Structure formats: structure tokens, C-alpha cells
Amino acid sequence: MSLKIVIFEDVVNHYDKLCRLFADYNAEFHYYDLETDPTVLQERCEEIARFGPDFIVVDLIKQKATIEEIRDPGVRIVRSLCQSELTRAIPVIAYSITLQNDPPGRQMIETMRQYGAKTIRKVKNVHGRNYATAERFFDAAGMRPSE
């Protein structure tokens, strides 16, 4: 299976972990750094549409965000991707530590659902491994890939 994934992430190590997660699926990635490239403009949507990803993963918050930036730029990126005619048919998966079962987390999950995005919480277990699996991303994207 050949797989194409767009990833918006501000921590290169987290991007690398996502890449390793899909290592068995012959995945091709297109990476945008939330820290240095936090916008989704018409040209960006055109570029993403040309790449033809199976799904898009967006980290919602920047690791070094101030309290004013906590929801930027990820939330705006999800909204833009879900509203653009060029990218709205591509599944968008919001991937963040903020997506938890508390009032702010539930509100963020609801906001993402209103935009049309699926959500996966970014968490680590006691061994430092992420609970997210490739299968969880495929499920969120509505895919049933075979290796």
C-alpha cells in the first residue's frame, strides 16, 4: 500500500515519531512546521490538493506557545483545511495533548467536530511510547489499509 500523509507539527521529534508509526505502509509525507509556517492559505491548499494525501494530521498547539497562542495556529489550520473546497474532502485529524476528558478538552473536541475534523489525543504511556497507533489514524480517516 502506498500512503500519503500531510503533517502539521512544531516539534521535529514528534514528526519523526509519526513517520515511524507509518513505516510499514510505504508512506510518503509532506511536512509543515507549525513554528515557522503556521498558515494555510489558498496556495497551501492547492499544494496539499496536488500532493493528494490520504489524510492530514494537525497538531493543535505549539509547544512553546504563550497562553494567547494556545489555540493557534492549529485550530485555524484545521478550520481552513475543512472549509477549503480544495481540501475539505481530505480527512483532517486533530492530534493534540489538549484533547482530553475535561471541560476545555471536551470543548476543543466539539470545536474540531464542528469543523469536520476527527480527533486523537496525543499522550504518552509510562514507557514514553505514544498510545496512538497507525490503526487509530486509519480509523479516524475512515480507511482500512492492508500492509
JOVENQUI-V700560 format. One record per pair of residues at least 24 apart in sequence whose ideal C-beta (glycine too) atoms are under 10 Angstrom apart, sorted by the first residue. I is the first residue (numbers start at 0). GAP is how many residues later the second one is. If there is no record, write none. Layout:
# JOVENQUI-V700560
i/gap
I/GAP
I/GAP
This chain:
# JOVENQUI-V700560
i/gap
0/24
0/25
0/26
0/53
0/142
0/144
0/145
0/146
1/24
1/25
1/26
1/52
1/143
2/24
2/25
2/26
2/50
2/51
2/52
2/131
2/134
2/135
2/140
2/142
3/24
3/25
3/26
3/47
3/48
3/49
3/50
3/51
3/52
3/86
4/24
4/25
4/26
4/46
4/48
4/49
4/50
4/51
4/52
4/88
4/132
4/136
5/24
5/25
5/26
5/38
5/41
5/42
5/45
5/46
5/47
5/48
5/49
5/50
5/51
5/52
5/75
5/81
5/84
5/86
6/24
6/25
6/26
6/27
6/46
6/48
6/49
6/50
6/51
6/52
6/86
6/88
7/24
7/25
7/26
7/29
7/30
7/32
7/48
7/49
7/50
7/51
7/52
7/65
7/66
7/69
7/70
7/73
7/84
7/86
7/87
8/24
8/25
8/26
8/48
8/49
8/50
8/53
8/54
8/65
8/86
8/113
9/24
9/25
9/26
9/27
9/28
9/49
9/51
9/52
9/53
9/54
9/55
9/63
9/64
10/24
10/48
10/51
10/52
10/53
13/45
13/49
13/81
13/108
13/116
14/42
14/44
16/105
16/112
16/113
16/115
17/39
17/41
17/77
17/104
17/112
17/114
17/116
17/119
19/110
19/114
20/36
20/109
20/111
20/112
20/113
20/114
20/115
20/116
21/112
21/115
21/116
21/123
22/111
23/110
23/121
23/123
24/29
24/109
24/113
24/120
24/121
24/122
25/121
26/26
26/27
26/107
27/24
27/25
27/26
28/24
28/28
29/26
31/24
31/26
31/41
31/45
32/29
33/24
33/25
33/26
33/27
33/28
33/29
33/31
33/38
33/39
33/40
33/43
34/27
34/28
34/29
34/30
34/38
36/36
37/24
37/31
37/34
37/35
37/36
37/38
37/39
38/34
38/37
38/38
38/41
39/33
39/36
39/37
39/38
39/39
39/40
39/41
39/43
39/44
39/47
40/39
40/43
41/38
41/42
41/43
41/44
43/33
43/36
43/37
43/40
43/42
43/43
44/35
44/36
44/38
44/39
44/40
44/41
44/42
44/43
44/45
45/38
45/40
45/41
46/39
46/40
47/33
47/36
47/38
47/39
47/42
48/35
48/36
48/37
48/38
48/40
48/41
49/36
50/39
51/38
52/34
52/37
52/38
52/39
52/88
53/36
53/37
53/83
53/84
53/87
53/88
53/89
53/91
54/35
54/36
54/37
54/38
54/63
54/82
54/83
54/85
54/86
54/87
54/88
55/25
55/26
55/31
55/34
55/35
55/36
55/37
55/38
55/61
55/85
56/34
56/35
56/36
56/37
56/38
56/63
56/65
56/75
56/80
56/83
56/84
57/34
57/35
57/36
57/37
57/38
57/54
57/59
58/35
58/36
58/37
58/38
58/39
58/63
59/34
59/35
59/36
59/37
59/38
59/39
59/48
59/51
59/52
59/57
59/59
59/62
60/35
60/36
60/37
60/47
60/61
62/34
69/28
69/34
70/25
70/27
70/33
70/37
70/40
73/24
73/34
73/38
74/33
74/36
74/37
74/40
74/42
76/40
77/33
77/34
77/37
77/38
77/39
77/41
78/32
78/33
78/35
78/36
78/37
78/38
79/35
80/34
80/35
80/36
81/30
81/32
81/33
81/34
81/35
82/32
82/33
87/27
87/28
89/51
90/25
90/26
90/27
90/46
90/47
90/49
90/50
90/51
90/52
91/24
91/25
91/26
91/27
91/48
91/49
92/24
92/25
92/26
92/27
92/39
92/43
92/44
92/46
92/47
92/48
93/24
93/25
93/26
93/27
93/28
93/46
94/24
94/25
94/26
94/27
94/35
94/37
94/41
94/42
94/45
95/24
95/25
95/26
95/27
96/24
96/25
96/26
96/27
97/24
98/24
117/24
